[in-house]
Amino acid sequence: MKKKLCIIFILSAVTGSILLFLIFCAQTMRGPELTLHSVTVELNEEVNAWTFVTECSAQNASVHYLTPPDFSTPGGQEVEIEAVDSQGRKTVKKALLRVSIIKNNLKLDATGQEIQLSQILVNGIDASQVSFKYKPIVLNHVGEYDIRLLYQNVEYEGTITVVDVQPPEVVLKDNIVVYQKHTFDPASAAQTIIDTTDVTAGLKGILDTGTLGTYPVILTFTDEGENVTELTTQVQVIEDTDPPQISGALDQEYYIGENISYLEGVTAWDEVDGDCEVYVDNHAVQTDVPGSYEVTYSANDQSGNQSVQTVVFTLKKMSATEERLNEKADEVLAAITDDSMSLSRKAYAVYNYAYSNIQYTGTSDKSDWEAEAYRGLQDLKGDCFTYFSVCKILLNRLGIQTMDVQRLGGSAEHYWLMVNTGSGWYHFDATRRKVYFDGFMARDTDIEAYTAQVGDSYYTFDHTGYPATPQEKYIMQ
């Protein structure tokens, strides 16, 4: 803090004379505003104090180190920097100096090889005492990369720039062709391309492949360093006359009610275009009428060549003898029930089996419930009639009483059972649906509430001839 002399004149009210007072006034002398940043230098690279200055409020200030830094020792150190303005006012701030073992502003050619310590270490550092913290990068792509080294238990960070200054070496094919109406790929013209970095092939101008003939073209090959190799050659537009080959289209047999997969396993391959889309014409197939129907497959390539193949799909009505159906049902029951289970628990096992194993596909043969039960047990897919039929045969084989129920009204048919295990008749419907409903031993009030929720007369039926369900919830015995 400095002091300056202050002179004060005061007019006396008594004598009318002027009194002179001499006093010393204290005044704070602030130095310039100074903002610093950290600095990284190579080992033995010296920089002046101004290198650390981000901003200084005094234009003609003198900036210097209070104590000269040690630029000969790797690592971080704190430096004190003083700024003095033209009036002698001072400011002292601290900053971080990093003395690095990694070269600054390092550019390396893309060689395709792993980076070596000798390429990035400054002189005077023993490479045998240095290691990469992470796996060394391969110099095969242009760009900036962070490098981290460990030396004497200290981590050093640096940045290298990988450059590519050599243009690609390209050898073109002797005979360059493209099929009519196909897009020409310039890369397909190259026999070999040699370059450390990735190369993009291009075409100067436009090649019209709509007309047969031979045309001059200029091809460009550009690497990641934007080095360009430009070559002039001839491209011949030729005709593609071979159609795609269709595979997997075979005569097949289905039972009525099964889900028919017309395109499963059917593919088309073209020697020029590769995979081609397969189209199927199945308009003649009547899925609910037994018979043999022609199904036609077709595939086209880009040149307009077409393959057509016709096969026969035979739809049969499934016939299941009572003996075969009972054998199949008993086989399932042996897997899901045992003698220790009560009737109610066996009924629950049947419900879970149908609900968990039968896939809802929306189709079935509703003309014969036994045939549909056999098909459902065999294929494990169908619609509500399939769930109804499968549950009916399994419950009947267990000696559990059942009654068939069919919806009245609604946009589609719906089938379910009423079941009595000894404590009254309840509704039993294992069908999967979008809006969940627990269809195991449901009461009249339960199905009425669900119908009110989803609409479409879901569980509306003619109650004539059907017993009312108990009001109490079903209790598993």
N, C-alpha and C positions, 0 to 999 in steps of 0.2 A: 504494500500500500504506500502511495506517495502522498505528500502534503503540499499545499500551495498557500501563499500569503493572500488574505482577503482584507480589503480596506473598506470600512463602513463609515459614512458620514451621517451624524444625527444632529438635528436642530434642537437646541435646548429651549424649552418653553419658559424657563425662568429668566435666563440672561439674554436669550435671543442669539447667543453665539453658537457656532458650529463645533461639535465635539468630534474628534477623530479617534476611531478605534482601530487598532491593528490586531487581527487575530489570524490564527492558522486554521484553515478549513481542510478537513480530511476528504479525500476524493479517491474512489476506487478506480484503478486503471485496468480495464478488461482487455484481454488479448483477442486476437481474431478468432472467428468461428472456424473450426477445423474438423473435417470428417475424413476418416481413414478407412482403408480396406486391407484385407490380407493379400499377400503377394507370394507367389511360388516362383522360385528361380532354380536353375540347375546348380549342381555342386560347383563351387568356385566362380559362379557368375555374380558379379557385384552390380548393385543398382543403387542409385542415390535415393535420398529420403522422399523426394517428390514422387517417386514411383508408387508410394503408399497413399498419396493424397487423392481423395475423391472430390473434395471441395474445400476451398479456403476463401474466407470472406475478404481478406486483404489481398489486393491484386499484386502488390510489390513486396509481399512478405518474403522473408528468408526462412527456408525450411531445412533442417539438418537433424542428424541423429544426436541424441544426448550421449549415447555410447555406441560406437561403431559395431554393427552386427558381425557375427562370425559366419562368413559365407563358405567356409571350408569344412564345416561339420554338417553331415546330413541330419535332417529332423526338423522339428518345429522350435521356434524361439520367439520370445516377446521382445519387441523393440520399442524404445521411447523416442518420439519425434517431437521436436519443438518448432513452432512457427512464431516468428517475430515480425511485427509490422513496422512501418516507417517511424512510428512514435516510440518504438522500443517496448511496446506491449507484447506479452508472451502468452502462448498457449502450449501445453504439453499433453499429448495423447499417446495411447499405446496401440500397437497393431501386431498382427501375427505374421512372421516370416517363416515360410516353409522352404527348406533347402532340400531339393529332390534329387534322387539318383536317376530319375527318368528324364530323357531329353525333352525339351520343350519344342512345340511346333513341329513334331516329327511326322514326316510323310514317307510311307513305304510303298514300294511297287507291289501290285498283286502278283504273287508268284505261285499261288496254289499250295505253298508250304506253310508249316506252322511257324509262327513268329519265334525268333530266337532272342535270348537275353542280350546277346552281343549287339543286336540291332537297336536296342532302346536304352541301354545303360550309358551313363556319362563316363568319361575317362576317369580312371582312378578307383573304380569300384570293382572288387573281385567278384566275378559272376558266380563263382562256386559258393558264395555265401548268400546268394539271392535266389528266391524261388517265386513262381507264380502263385498267387492266392487261389486262382481258379484255373481251369484248363486253358492252355494257350490257344488263342484264336488262330484260325487258318486264314491266310491272306488270299482269299478267293472271291471277295466281294468288295466293291467300292463303298466307302462310308467312313464314319468316325466311330471309334471303338474305345471304351474305357479299359485301362490296364491297371491292375493292382498287383504290387510286388511286396514281398516280405523280406526285410533286411535288418538283421540284428534286433529281431522282435518288434520292429516298427513297420507299419503298413504305409506304403507310398502309392499315391494315385496319379495317373497321367492319362493323356488322350493321344491316340495316334490316328492319322488319316491314311486310309488305304486308297491308292490311286491306280489307275490303269492307263498307261500311255501308249500301249502297243495295239494297233488295229488287229482284228481277227484275221487269221489265215484260213482262206476258204478255197476248197476245190469243188467245182461243180460236176454234176453227173454229165456223162456224154450225151445221154438221151433224156431230155426233160419233157414229160407229158402231163396233161391234165385231161380228165374226161369231160366230154361235152356237158354243159349246164351245171358243172361243179365249180365250186370256189377254189381258185388256185392258192396253194399254200407255198409261199416263197421258200420256207425252210426245207420243203421236200426236194428242192432243186440241188441242195448241197450234198456232195458225197462225203466230205469231211469239213468240220469247223473246229479250228484250234484256237482257243483263247482261254485265259485263266478265269475270266469272269463270264457271266451269262451273256449270251448273244441273242439279239432279236433280229429276225429276218423280215425284210420289207420289200415292197414293190413300188417303184416309181411309176406313177401313172395308173392306167386301168387296163386289165386284160379281159377282153370279152370272150367268155368260153361258150357262148351260144352258137358260134359258127365254127365248123371244122376248118383246120388249117394250121400253118406255122407262123408264129408271130415273134418279133424281136421285143425283148423286155430288158429293163435295167433293174437288177436286184441289189439291195443294200443289206449289209450285215453290221449291226451296231452293238458294241459291247457296253458294259456298265460305265466305262469312262467316256462314252460318247465318241469313241473312235470308230470310224466308218470305213468298211471295205465295200467298194462299188464295182459290180461286174455286169457286163452286157452279154446276153446269151439269147438263144431261141427256145421258145416253148411251143410244143405241138399239141393242139387240141384234137383228141381222138374220140371215137364213138364207143359208148358202153352198150353192148348188146346182150349181156348176160343178166337174166332176172335174179332176184333173191331166191334163196332156197328155204322152203318152209320145213321145219322139223317139229315132231311131236304131235302132229294132227293125225289121230287114229280113230278107227271105229270104236265106239264105246257103248256100254249098256248101263242104264240107270233104272232104278225102281221109281215108280210114280210117287211123288212126294219128296224125293231126294233133291238136294240143292245141286244143280248142274253147273259145273265150272268149265265153260267152253274154252277159255284161254289158258287154263292152268297147264303148264309144261309146253305150250306151243310158242315157238320162236321163229324168227326169220333172219337169215344172214346173207349179206351181199358182199362179194369179194372187193368191191370198190367202196361202198358206203358203210360196211360193217352191219351193226344191228339195224333192222328195219321194223317199223310198227306192223303188227298183224291185225287185220280186220276180220270179223266173223259175221256171216249172214246166217242167222238162225230163225228167220221169220216163219219158216214152215213148221217149226217144232211146236206141238201142242202138249204142254207138260202134264196135262191131266188126262191124256188119252193114250192108251197103249198103242204101240206101233213103231215103225222104222222111219226115220226122217233124215233127209239130206241136210248137212251143215257144210257151208262153203267158207274156206279161209282164203284170204288174199293178202299180198304184200307188194309194195311198189318201191323201186329205188328212185334216186334223184333224176335219173335219165328217163324215167317213165316206163321202164321195163317192169312187167307184172308177172307174178306167179299166182296161180289159182289151184287150190286142192280141195276136193270134196270128199267128205267122209260120211258115215252113217251112224246116227245116234239111235239106239233102240231103247224104248221105254216099256218097261214091263210092270204088270201089277204084281206086287209081292204076295206070294202065297205061303202061308205058314200053317202047318198042321198043328193040331192041338198038342201033340206029343212034343214036337220041336219047340213050340212056344213055352210049354211047361218046363222043358229041360233048360232052356235059356234063362227063364225066370228063376228056377231053383239054383242055378249056378250063381246068379247075382245075389240071391238071398243068403247063400252060404258064405258069401264074402262080407256081407254087411250086418248079419244078425247071428245070434247064437241062442241056445236053449235057455240060458239064464235070464234073457230079456223078457220083460212083460210085453203084452200085445201093444200097449201104448208106445213103448220104446221101440218096438219093431216098426210100428207105423211111422214113427219119427225118423227112423233110419231110412225107410223108403222115401220119405219126403226129401231128406237131405241128399240121398243118392240122385234122385231125379233133378232136383234143383241145381246141384253142383256139377253134374256130369253131362246133362243134355244141353247142347248148344241150340239157342233159338235162331232158326233160319227163316221162319214165317211160312213154311210149306209142309204139307203132309197129305197122305191119301186118307180121306175121311170116309171112304166107302166101306171099310172093314177095320174095326178097332183092333182085332187080333193080329191082322197083318201089319197094322201100324205099330202095335206094341212090339212085335218081333223086329221090325225094321228099326224102331227107336232103340231097342236094346242092342241091336247090332251096330248101328251107325252113330248113335248118341247125338242126333240132331233132328230138328223138326219144329213144330209149333205147339199151340196149346193142346191140340188133339193128340199129339205125340206124348206130352207129359201126362195127359189124362189116361191114355191107353197103357203106358208103361206102369203108372201107379196102380191102375186097376188090376192088371195081371199079377203084380207083386203082392198087393194087399189080398187079393183073392186066394193066392197060393198060401198066404199066411192064415187063411180062415177068417179074415176080417170082413165084415159086411160093408158093401158099397152100394151106392145108388148113382146113376148117371144124371148129370144136370147140364142143360144147354141154355145159353142166353136167349132172351127174347128181345128183338130189336137190336139197335146198335149198328155200326157201320161194317162189322164183320162178325163171323161166328166165334163163339167161345164155349169151351167145354171144361167142366170140372167135376168133382165127385162130392158126394156126402158120405161120411164114414162113421161107423159106430164100433168102438173098441170095447164097449160095455158100459159106458157112462152117458149114452145119448148120442144123437146124430149131430155131427159138425161138418162144416164145409172144409174141403181138402183140395188145394190147388197149388201145385209146385211150379207153375209156369213162371219163368223169368219175365220181368216187365221193366219198362223205363221208370215208372213210379213204384217204389218198393212197397210190397204188401206181404205180411206174414200170413201165408195161406195154409198154415198147419192148424187144423181143428179150429177154424174161425166160426164165430157166432153169426146169427142173422144180422145183429146190430153192427158187427164188424164189417161185413161185406156191404151193408147199406151205406155205412159211413165212407167206405172206399169209393163206392159208386158215386156218391155225392161229390167226392173230391175230384175224381178224374172224368166223370161224365160218360157219355156214349153208352149208357145203359149197361155198364160193365158187368155187374152181377145181377141184372134184372132177369127174373125167371118166373115161370108159372108155379106158384106155391102149391097148387092142387096136387095131391098125392105125395107131398113131401112133408115130413114132420118138422115142426119148429125146433130150432136148436135150444139147448138150455140157455138160461140167461147168465149163468155163471161161466167164468172162463174155464177152459179145459185144464184139468190137472193131470200131469204125467204121473202114472202109477209106477 
